[in-house]
């Protein structure tokens, strides 16, 4: 598949990498780029050899510095109701395979919302985060009002969204917005290290763990508990469960078959 605004790379160790490639506009995400991200993630998710996905931005200045403001100026009521970017990130969040955001530089507006839809966020020390949409007299429209509050709490989310403040990587880590902060030169190494660790585990367990965590987060603890029970029941019948327990008891490395 050919892309104009992103690059998709398949690593030999089962990692798929999507790089937003619009450095001339600080990787701003226009509608075409949103659609390519959706297709790229779907394509990687459907590949059996891929166990985890990393999303990053080209260059050192920006992960994704928001949506393309020149296009936002021309949008109207119907465009707002279509909520195209919101639908893309809902699909991304529900992707079976874990997604890691490797944040290099600015992650603002839609770029920050993209990180929020990922499962794990790794930031370089030069990263900046923010939802500055109120400066344009609009609000985050790709799920940011909900995911940010879920991740860092309603009080902190209100402050960031209502003020439009931009915070650095250390502050993002302090408030729980990112999982790790590393030197810029170590960003992809750290992201790949976590991806490889995930890939080494039972793939069906990873898939169902993500589904279960999302179910509880979206629909409440009662629904999450029901999904957890059903997921665990399914896993108890798998070859990989037998292999994992046998390998542990025999003090050897498990060889999972995804069945």
C-alpha positions as CSV (number, residue, x, y, z in Angstrom):
1,X,0.0,0.0,0.0
2,X,1.3,3.5,-1.0
3,X,1.1,6.4,1.4
4,X,1.7,10.1,0.8
5,X,1.9,11.5,4.4
6,X,3.1,8.5,6.5
7,X,5.7,5.9,6.3
8,X,5.0,2.3,7.4
9,X,8.0,0.0,8.3
10,X,7.9,-3.6,9.3
11,X,10.8,-4.6,11.6
12,X,12.1,-8.2,11.7
13,X,11.2,-8.7,15.3
14,X,7.5,-8.2,14.8
15,X,7.2,-4.4,15.3
16,X,5.3,-2.2,12.9
17,X,6.3,1.5,12.8
18,X,4.1,4.3,11.5
19,X,5.9,7.6,11.0
20,X,3.9,10.8,10.3
21,X,6.0,12.3,7.5
22,X,5.1,16.0,7.0
23,X,8.1,17.7,8.6
24,X,7.6,20.8,6.6
25,X,4.4,21.5,8.6
26,X,5.6,20.0,11.9
27,X,3.7,16.8,11.0
28,X,0.3,18.6,11.2
29,X,-2.5,16.1,10.6
30,X,-4.8,17.0,7.8
31,X,-7.8,14.8,6.8
32,X,-5.8,12.8,4.3
33,X,-3.2,12.0,7.0
34,X,-5.9,10.9,9.5
35,X,-7.2,8.5,6.9
36,X,-3.7,7.2,6.1
37,X,-3.1,6.6,9.9
38,X,-6.3,4.7,10.0
39,X,-5.4,2.5,7.0
40,X,-1.8,2.1,8.2
41,X,-2.9,0.9,11.7
42,X,-5.5,-1.4,10.2
43,X,-3.0,-2.9,7.7
44,X,-0.4,-3.6,10.5
45,X,-3.1,-5.0,12.8
46,X,-4.1,-7.5,10.1
47,X,-0.5,-8.8,9.6
48,X,0.1,-12.0,11.6
49,X,3.8,-11.3,11.9
50,X,3.2,-7.9,13.7
51,X,2.8,-8.1,17.5
52,X,3.0,-4.4,18.4
53,X,2.8,-1.0,16.7
54,X,4.8,2.2,17.3
55,X,3.6,5.6,16.0
56,X,6.0,8.5,15.8
57,X,6.8,11.6,13.9
58,X,9.5,12.4,11.4
59,X,12.3,14.7,12.5
60,X,13.1,16.0,16.0
61,X,10.8,19.0,16.2
62,X,7.3,17.4,16.2
63,X,5.4,14.2,16.8
64,X,2.4,15.9,15.4
65,X,1.8,19.6,16.0
66,X,-2.0,19.4,15.8
67,X,-4.4,19.5,12.9
68,X,-3.9,21.6,9.8
69,X,-5.3,25.0,10.9
70,X,-5.7,26.4,7.4
71,X,-8.2,23.6,6.8
72,X,-10.0,24.0,10.2
73,X,-10.8,27.6,9.2
74,X,-12.9,26.4,6.3
75,X,-14.9,23.8,8.3
76,X,-18.6,24.2,9.2
77,X,-21.3,22.6,11.3
78,X,-21.5,19.5,9.2
79,X,-17.8,18.9,9.4
80,X,-18.0,19.2,13.2
81,X,-20.7,16.6,13.3
82,X,-18.9,14.2,11.0
83,X,-16.1,14.1,13.6
84,X,-13.8,12.2,11.2
85,X,-10.7,12.4,13.4
86,X,-12.7,11.2,16.4
87,X,-13.8,8.1,14.5
88,X,-10.2,7.4,13.4
89,X,-9.0,7.5,17.0
90,X,-11.8,5.4,18.2
91,X,-10.8,2.7,15.7
92,X,-7.2,3.1,16.7
93,X,-8.0,2.7,20.4
94,X,-9.9,-0.5,19.7
95,X,-7.1,-2.0,17.6
96,X,-6.3,-5.5,18.9
97,X,-2.5,-5.1,18.9
98,X,-0.9,-2.7,21.4
99,X,0.1,0.7,20.1
100,X,3.0,2.8,21.6
101,X,3.3,6.5,20.9
102,X,7.0,7.5,20.6
103,X,6.7,11.3,21.1
104,X,9.5,13.4,19.7
105,X,8.9,17.1,20.0
106,X,5.4,18.8,19.9
107,X,2.3,16.8,20.4
108,X,-0.4,19.4,20.3
109,X,-4.1,19.4,19.6
110,X,-4.9,16.4,17.4
111,X,-1.3,15.2,17.9
112,X,-1.8,15.0,21.7
113,X,-5.2,13.3,21.1
114,X,-3.4,10.8,18.9
115,X,-1.1,9.9,21.8
116,X,-4.1,9.6,24.2
117,X,-5.6,6.9,21.9
118,X,-2.4,4.8,22.1
119,X,-1.9,2.3,24.8
120,X,1.5,3.5,26.1
121,X,3.2,6.8,25.7
122,X,7.0,7.3,25.6
123,X,8.3,10.9,25.5
124,X,11.7,12.3,24.7
125,X,12.9,15.1,27.0
126,X,12.2,17.6,24.3
127,X,8.5,16.6,23.9
128,X,5.7,19.1,24.6
129,X,2.0,18.3,25.1
130,X,-1.1,20.4,25.0
131,X,-4.7,20.9,23.9
132,X,-4.6,24.6,22.9
133,X,-7.8,24.5,20.8
134,X,-9.5,27.1,22.9
135,X,-7.1,29.7,21.5
136,X,-8.9,29.1,18.2
137,X,-12.3,29.2,19.9
138,X,-12.9,25.5,19.4
139,X,-12.3,22.5,21.7
140,X,-10.5,19.1,21.3
141,X,-12.6,17.2,18.8
142,X,-10.9,13.8,18.5
143,X,-11.8,12.4,21.9
144,X,-9.4,14.6,23.9
145,X,-12.0,15.9,26.3
146,X,-12.8,12.3,27.4
147,X,-9.5,10.5,27.1
148,X,-7.4,13.2,28.8
149,X,-9.8,13.3,31.8
150,X,-9.7,9.5,32.0
151,X,-6.0,9.4,32.0
152,X,-4.9,12.3,34.3
153,X,-8.2,13.1,36.1
154,X,-10.9,15.6,35.5
155,X,-9.3,18.5,37.4
156,X,-6.0,18.4,35.6
157,X,-7.7,17.8,32.3
158,X,-9.9,20.9,32.8
159,X,-6.9,23.0,33.6
160,X,-5.0,21.9,30.5
161,X,-8.0,22.2,28.1
162,X,-9.5,25.5,29.5
163,X,-6.2,27.3,29.7
164,X,-4.7,25.8,26.5
165,X,-1.4,25.5,28.4
166,X,1.5,23.5,26.9
167,X,3.5,21.3,29.3
168,X,6.9,19.7,29.0
169,X,7.8,16.0,29.2
170,X,8.7,16.0,32.9
171,X,5.4,17.6,33.8
172,X,3.5,15.2,31.5
173,X,5.2,12.3,33.4
174,X,4.4,13.8,36.8
175,X,0.7,14.0,36.0
176,X,0.5,10.6,34.4
177,X,0.2,11.6,30.8
178,X,3.2,9.6,29.7
179,X,4.7,6.4,30.9
180,X,8.4,7.2,30.4
181,X,10.7,10.1,29.6
182,X,14.0,9.4,27.9
183,X,16.8,11.2,26.0
184,X,15.9,12.0,22.4
185,X,18.5,9.5,21.2
186,X,16.9,6.7,23.2
187,X,13.3,7.3,22.2
188,X,12.9,4.6,19.6
189,X,15.2,2.2,21.5
190,X,13.0,2.5,24.6
191,X,9.8,2.2,22.5
192,X,11.1,-0.9,20.8
193,X,12.3,-2.4,24.0
194,X,8.7,-2.2,25.5
195,X,7.2,-3.5,22.2
196,X,9.6,-6.5,22.2
197,X,8.7,-7.3,25.8
198,X,5.0,-7.2,24.9
199,X,5.5,-9.4,21.8
200,X,7.4,-12.0,24.0
201,X,4.2,-12.7,26.0
202,X,1.2,-14.8,25.0
203,X,-0.4,-13.0,22.1
204,X,-3.9,-14.1,22.8
205,X,-3.5,-12.9,26.4
206,X,-2.2,-9.6,25.3
207,X,-5.1,-9.1,22.9
208,X,-7.7,-10.0,25.5
209,X,-6.0,-8.0,28.2
210,X,-6.3,-4.9,26.1
211,X,-10.0,-5.6,25.3
212,X,-10.7,-6.1,28.9
213,X,-9.0,-3.0,30.1
214,X,-10.8,-0.9,27.5
215,X,-14.1,-2.4,28.4
216,X,-13.8,-1.5,32.1
217,X,-12.5,2.0,31.2
218,X,-15.3,2.7,28.8
219,X,-18.3,0.9,30.3
220,X,-17.5,0.7,34.0
221,X,-16.1,-1.9,36.4
222,X,-19.1,-4.2,36.3
223,X,-18.9,-4.6,32.6
224,X,-15.2,-4.9,32.8
225,X,-15.4,-7.7,35.3
226,X,-17.8,-9.6,33.0
227,X,-15.5,-9.3,30.1
228,X,-12.5,-10.3,32.3
229,X,-14.3,-13.5,33.3
230,X,-15.2,-14.4,29.8
231,X,-11.7,-13.6,28.5
232,X,-10.0,-15.7,31.2
233,X,-12.4,-18.6,30.5
234,X,-11.4,-18.5,26.8
235,X,-7.7,-18.3,27.6
236,X,-7.9,-21.3,29.9
237,X,-8.7,-23.5,26.9
238,X,-5.7,-22.4,24.7
239,X,-2.6,-24.2,23.7
240,X,-0.6,-21.1,24.8
241,X,-1.9,-21.4,28.3
242,X,-0.7,-25.0,28.5
243,X,2.6,-24.0,26.9
244,X,3.1,-21.0,29.3
245,X,2.4,-23.0,32.5
246,X,4.5,-26.0,31.3
247,X,7.5,-23.7,30.4
248,X,7.3,-22.1,33.8
249,X,7.3,-25.4,35.7
250,X,10.0,-26.8,33.5
251,X,12.1,-23.6,33.8
252,X,12.4,-23.0,30.1
253,X,11.3,-20.3,27.7
254,X,7.8,-20.6,26.4
255,X,7.1,-21.0,22.7
256,X,3.7,-19.4,22.1
257,X,1.8,-20.3,18.9
258,X,-1.1,-17.8,19.1
259,X,-3.7,-20.5,19.5
